[in-house]
Amino acid sequence: MEPDEAFSAFDFEADPRWRQYWNNLELPAGIDEAKARKKYKAKWYQREVDPAFEPNASGPASNAAPGGQPASASTSAGTTSTHPSPQPTPPSAPGQAAKSSSKTSGGAAGRSASGLGQRLQRMLDGNRSQLLLFSLHATLLLLAVLHLQPLQRPLSYAAWSWFLQLAVFKYAYKVYLKAGLPRLRPFPAAIKGYLQQVAATTDFQYALMNVLFLPQRPMMLVMVPTVVLSTYHAFAFMASNFGQTHLWRVYGSRAHAWLFSQQQSAIMYNAAAEIGVGFLVIISVFSNLRNILFVWLYWNFLRMRYFTPDASTYHQLVWGQLELKTAPVFQMVPMLRVPLSLAKRWFLSLAQPAAR
């Protein structure tokens, strides 16, 4: 088979090397993507598949310089002019300079928008689930800001409700991406096996936590774990897809580096927030919001978190620090040790069936 025929018959889209190479390319703004794709295909094919292949034979005419700018060599009847004669510049009409500047700025804005559109198109052609998750993370952060604003209380309350519902959808979607949908047959063994598989994951447990608080009044501390995780995931996505842009290098890279250095502390804060919410729901029993069942459900959630592999280390550290700080109180009031011992026995009893 001739080299040109082999090049035309080659299935580029089925080759993961080509797809990775194309997704990592940064095309100049304003360039014809179809011509550039054919040109880069030819160069890549020569380098990776057939070194004897001549790119100029099948690629587009190479009359464009790097960056999409036309070549500036002037030729006449096969002879290159080394000293082209200067051309007279026509006089400028009034306001012509302003119009030229306006066209230049408009062209730059158009090229920038075109480059952004090409980047978004490549993102859509890639992993769409990651793009959807990034959209969910960004929307959750926006809803958290709307909830914290003090000017419009109805908007704050609505943002709280939307935040919880969207958080449930996000965590359920992540569970679906990891474990798929549950099978119904044989029933109920298939459902039980699926729940045993996902129940020990942070995504499933956070979805459950947000469901528990849907009918409750707003409690800002409940939003902290989701806000922290959404911030980290959003920055990771932007670093992966916009890491080579000027704005990211100037503004985003430092914030991303700082977040990465504080990752362990952030997980500790999440564990502390979850435990803090547990004490707040106990306090709510002594207010007008008396809901013993809700308190019992949330503290069972904390028991799950204590024994979950992803969170057990951090929950045990937070509980240990809390025990050290409250030890003087129990020394001064010995009668409190009995209910504390009963509460600890109930809390730790969740691990007993697994230990048998």
N, C-alpha and C positions, 0 to 999 in steps of 0.2 A: 504494500500500500504506500502511495506517495505521502511525503510529510504533510502536504496541505490537506489531503484527504483524512489522514489520521488526526490532524488537529481539528478538523471540522466534526469528525465523528466522536471526539473525546467528550465524555460526560463530565463536565466540570462540576455541576451541582451535586453529583454523587461522590465527589472527592472531598473528604474533610479537610485536607491540606489547603485546597483552593478556597473553600469557604472561610477558613480561619484567616488566610492571607487577605482575602477581600474585605472581611469585617474589620480588620486592623488597619486598613488603608485610610488615610486622611486626604480626601480629594480637595484640591483648591476650590475656592468659591467661584461659581460662574462657569465651571468647566462642563462640557457635554458628557454626562455620566455614561451614556451608551457607548460613545467612542472611546472614552477612557477605559471602560470595562473590557472592550475588545482588545485594546492595546495592552493592558495589564495581563489579560489572558495569554496573549502571545508571548510576552516576556516570561511569565511564570511557566508556561508550557515548555519553553526552551530550557529554562533552568532546572525544572523538576522532572520532566518527562523525556524530551528528545533534544539533546544538546546540538544535534545537526539541523534542527529546525531554524528557519530564517524568519524572525518576527516581522520584518518589513514586507515579506511576501504576502502575509495574510492580515496584518494589522492595518489600521488606517494610515493615511499619508502622514508622514512624520514632519509636518510643517508647523508644529506647535512646540514651543519651548516649554521647559518645566514651569508649572504654575499656570498653564493654559494661555500663556502670552504668545502671540505670533512671533516667528523668527524675524530678525531685522536685517538680514543680508540682502543687498540689492544687486541683481545680476542683469546683464544686458548682452544678448547674443552669445552666451556662454562665457563672457568675460566678466570677472568680478571687479567692480569699481572700488578701489581702495580709498579714494578721496571723493566722496559724492559732493556735488556742488550744492551749496546752500540754497534753499528756496526762500524767496521773499515771503515775509509774513504779512497777510492782509491786515489792514487797519481794523481795529475792534470797534464795533458800534457801541453806543452808550448802553450800559446794562448787560453787555455780552459776557463780561467776566463773572458777574453775579449769577447769570444763567448757567454758565459752565460749571461754577462751583456747586450750584444746586444739583445739576445733573450728576456731578461726580459723587456728591454725598448720597444722592438717591441710588446711584449704581452700587456704591459700597454697601448701603443698607440692603439692597436687593441681593447682592452676592452673599452677605451674611445670613439673610433669611434662607437663601437657597442652600447654603452649607448646613444650616441647622435642620432644614427639611430633609436633606440627604442623610444626615446622622440619625434623625428620628426614623426614617424609612429603613435604615439598616438595623436599628433596634427592633422595629416591628418585624422585620424578616428573621430576626434571631429568636431569642427566648422570650416569648410574649408573656409567659407566666411571671417572669421577673419584672417586666414592665408593669404588669397589673399590680403586683405586690408593692412596687415603688409608688404607684399612684395611691394605693390604700394607705401606705405609711405617710405620705405627704398630706393626704386629706385628714388623717387622724391628728397630725400635728396642728393643722389649721383649726380643727374643731376644739382641740385643747386650748388654743389661744382664745378662741371665741368664748369658751366657757369661763376663762379667767377674766375676761374684760368686765369691768364693773358698771358700765353705762346702761346696758340693756339686760335686765334680769330675765325677761322672757326668752331672749336670744341665748343667754347663758344656759338656761334650763334646757332649751331645745338642743343646744350643742352637746350637752351632757348625754341626752337620750340618743342622739345620732352617733355620738362617739362610741357608746356601748354597743349599739347595734352593728356599727361598722367593724368594731373590734371583734365581735362574735363572728361576723362573716369572714374577716381576715384569718383568724385562727382556724376556723373550720376549713377554709380553702387550703391553708398550709397542711392541715391534717390530710385533706384529700390528695394533695400533691405527694405526700409521703406514703400514705397507706391505701389510697384509692377509696372506692365505695365498698361498703360491707355487702357480703353475699347474704341472701335470705334463706338459702337452703344449704345444708339441713337446718331447719329452724327448731329451737333457738340456739343450737350449738354454734352456728356460723356467726351469729350476732355476738354471742358471748366471747368467742375467740377474737373477734375484731375489737371489741371493747377492751379486752385484756391487752391487746397489742398497742392501742393508742392511749389508754388511760394513764400510763406512766410518762407521757410526753408533756412538755411545758405548753405546747400549743393547745392541746385538748383541755388542760387544767385552766389555762387563762381564758379560754372560751367559756368554760363553766363558771369561772369567777364573774365574768361580765354578764352572763345570763342571770346570776343570782342578784346582781345589783340593778337590773333593768327596772323593777318596780319600786326601787328604793329612792329616797331623796339623794341629791348630789352629795358626793363625798370626794373631794379633790384627790385624796391620797390613793383612791382606787385607780386613778388614771396614771399614776407614776410609772408602774412597770411597763405598761403599753407604750407610754411616751418615750421612755428610755430605749426600749427595744426598737421602736419605729425610727428614732433618731439614728441609732447605729446602723440599721439596715438601709436607711435612705442615704447616708453618707457613703456606705460601702458601694451602693449602686452607682452613685454619682462619680466616685473615684474610679470605678471600673469603666464607665462609659464616657466620662467627660474629663478624665485625668490629664489629657494632653491639651486642653483648652487654656487660654490665657487667664480667663476669669477664675478657673479652678486653681491654677498655680498661684495666683495672687491671693485669693480669699479662702478657698475651700481646703487647700492642702494642709494648712496649719491647724485648722479646726479638726480635720480628720486625724492628723497625727496626735493631737491632744486627746481626742476621744479614744483612740487606740491605746494610749498610755494609761487611761483611766478605766479600762474595760473591767478589770476585776473589782474595782471600787463600785462601779455602776451596778454590777450584779449583786454586790452586798447591799447597796441601797434599795434595790428591788426587793430583796428578802426582808429587809427592815421595814419597807413600806407594807408588804403583805402582812407581817406580824402586827404592825401598828394599826392596820385596819381591823384586825381581830380584836384588839382592845377597844377601839372606837365602837364596834358593834355591841360589845358588852356594855359600854357606857350608855348606848342608845336604849337599852332595856329599862333604864331608870328615868327615861324621858317619856314623852307622849308616844314615841314609836316603840311600843312594847311588842317585840316579835321574837319570841323564844326559839321558834323553829328556824328562823333565819340565822340566829346566832349559832345554833347547833350545826346547821349546814355549812356555815363559813368555817367554823373551827374544824369540821371534818375535812374541808378543803386544805386547811393549814396542816393537818395530819398527813394528807397526801403529799403535800409539798415537802414535808420533813423527810419522807422516805423516797421521794423521787430522785433518781440518780443525777439528773441535771441540777437539782436545787438542794439536795440534802446537805452538801458540804457547807454552803453559805447559810442555810437555815440553822444548822447546828452551831455555827460560829456566832450568829446573832443571838440565839437563845443562850449560849454560853456567856456572852458579854452581858446580856440582860440579867442572868442569874448572879454574876459577880457584882453588878451594881445594886441589886436589890437584896443581897445577902445581909447587910447591916440592919435592914428593916425587919427581916425575919428573926434576927438575933434579939432585937429589942422587943418583938412581939412573938413569943414562942407559940402562942395558940394558932397563929397563921400557918404553921408548918403542917398541921394535919390536913386542912383543905388543899394546901399546895401539893402534898404527897399524893392525895387522891386524884387531883387534876393531872399530875404527871403520869400516874399509873394509867389513867384513861387515855391520855394523849399517846403514850408509847405502846399501848396495847394493839395498835394497828399492825405492828410488825410481828406479833406473836404467831398468827396462823402461818406466815411465811417461814417462820423459824422451825416449825414442827417437822 
